[in-house]
Amino acid sequence: MHSPLYETDFYSWAMQQAQLLRDRQLQEIDWNNIIEEIEALGRSQYHALVSAIERLTLHLLKWQFQPKRRSKSWKHSINKQRIQMERLLEDNPSLTAKLDDIIPKGYKYGRKGAIQETGLPGTRFPESCPYSWANLTDENFFPEPTET
């Protein structure tokens, strides 16, 4: 059964579907949209980890390639993203199995951001992530400066 409420008032639809599930009224459930929403929740956790790695690698690259511009703000941002990654993985440990996909994707966007924010040519930044997972998660790791 498809609910038009899904299209017009998502909150009401979600609360209605939750109540139907609690009441075990399975014949009334909007199954197709429930399935889509559950899958979207999983994807959002994946994308949140990609985004945290993007922001982390952006600031690590700036830290490495613009050492004269280092600031407490950059260090704070680096530490904040490490905490965010830790939280995401604590809540979603199965994402650890996807790190081989997630790290390059996050780095790709972090590199693009670093090129835009620093104004340095893209050739200055490595094409693939120069930081290991151990580096990314080590709160004491800050890359050595690279002359620009």
C-alpha atoms as one frame of an Amber mdcrd trajectory, in Angstrom:
protein
   0.000   0.000   0.000   1.477   3.356  -1.066   0.740   6.356   1.125   0.191
   9.786  -0.463   1.135  11.183   2.955   4.734  10.189   2.176   4.793  12.818
  -0.597   2.994  15.590   1.284   4.005  15.312   4.971   7.023  13.136   5.616
   6.982  13.610   9.388   3.344  12.520   9.708   4.011   9.600   7.368   7.014
   8.476   9.433   5.100   8.684  12.710   2.162   6.822  11.156   4.427   4.060
   9.833   6.175   3.733  13.202   2.826   3.357  14.942   1.662   0.771  12.399
   4.847  -1.204  13.035   4.386  -0.977  16.817   0.808  -2.169  16.435   1.973
  -4.978  14.109  -0.457  -3.786  11.430   1.839  -5.076   8.722  -0.813  -5.074
   5.991  -1.091  -1.262   6.325   2.640  -0.538   6.044   3.954   1.495   3.103
   6.660  -1.120   2.485   8.289   0.365  -0.619   8.923   3.724   1.006   9.940
   2.150   4.334  12.574   0.105   2.495  13.829   3.163   0.596  14.087   5.198
   3.790  16.000   2.500   5.665  18.457   2.192   2.777  18.825   5.991   2.709
  19.670   5.976   6.431  22.497   3.531   5.777  23.815   5.582   2.855  23.731
   8.740   4.965  26.144   7.164   7.475  28.486   6.183   4.641  28.341   9.722
   3.226  28.905  11.243   6.680  32.175   9.304   6.997  33.253  10.338   3.480
  32.490  13.942   4.439  34.505  13.738   7.677  37.493  12.334   5.764  37.063
  15.068   3.166  37.256  17.808   5.802  40.100  16.076   7.649  42.259  15.607
   4.549  41.500  19.161   3.384  42.965  20.543   6.610  45.848  18.066   6.704
  46.814  19.147   3.189  46.603  22.815   4.139  48.653  22.072   7.273  51.281
  20.299   5.176  51.422  22.595   2.156  50.883  25.981   3.806  52.916  25.717
   7.017  53.226  29.505   7.386  49.438  29.822   7.573  48.875  27.169  10.234
  46.391  28.176  12.879  44.627  26.908  15.961  41.490  26.825  13.817  43.034
  24.289  11.423  44.260  22.157  14.316  40.808  22.315  15.897  39.176  21.296
  12.626  41.570  18.353  12.233  40.831  17.149  15.761  37.090  17.686  15.335
  36.980  15.516  12.200  38.952  12.771  13.911  36.393  12.751  16.712  33.565
  12.723  14.168  35.114   9.735  12.365  35.536   7.903  15.668  31.882   8.506
  16.566  30.648   7.368  13.169  32.658   4.157  13.379  31.580   3.474  16.963
  27.953   3.737  15.846  28.515   1.981  12.499  31.412  -0.472  12.899  30.588
  -2.230   9.622  31.753   0.900   7.769  35.315  -0.132   8.667  35.039  -2.775
   5.941  34.347   0.030   3.425  37.396   2.180   4.247  39.182   1.154   1.027
  36.366   2.916  -0.851  35.658   5.697   1.625  39.192   7.062   2.108  39.955
   7.669  -1.594  36.522   9.224  -2.114  36.898  11.542   0.885  40.446  12.439
  -0.117  39.387  13.252  -3.685  36.994  15.900  -2.393  39.396  17.072   0.327
  42.087  17.565  -2.325  39.687  19.576  -4.488  38.857  21.749  -1.498  42.537
  22.252  -0.691  43.234  23.342  -4.275  40.383  25.853  -4.093  41.196  27.174
  -0.624  44.968  27.449  -1.017  45.104  28.656  -4.595  47.997  26.262  -5.155
  48.111  24.291  -8.404  46.584  20.827  -8.251  49.922  19.313  -9.244  51.258
  20.247  -5.798  48.932  17.789  -4.079  49.248  13.999  -4.343  46.619  12.360
  -6.556  45.974   9.639  -3.984  45.735   9.990  -0.240  49.240  10.262   1.238
  47.974   9.535   4.743  47.438   6.041   6.105  44.384   5.149   8.166  46.713
   5.140  11.188  47.744   8.733  10.311  44.163   9.845   9.808  43.068   8.531
  13.195  46.183   9.423  15.216  45.435  12.534  17.253  49.168  13.296  17.411
  49.756  13.079  13.651  50.279  16.337  11.809  52.172  16.073   8.513  55.569
  17.621   8.108  55.650  20.766   5.988  56.131  20.516   2.256  57.598  23.601
   0.645  55.267  25.311  -1.811
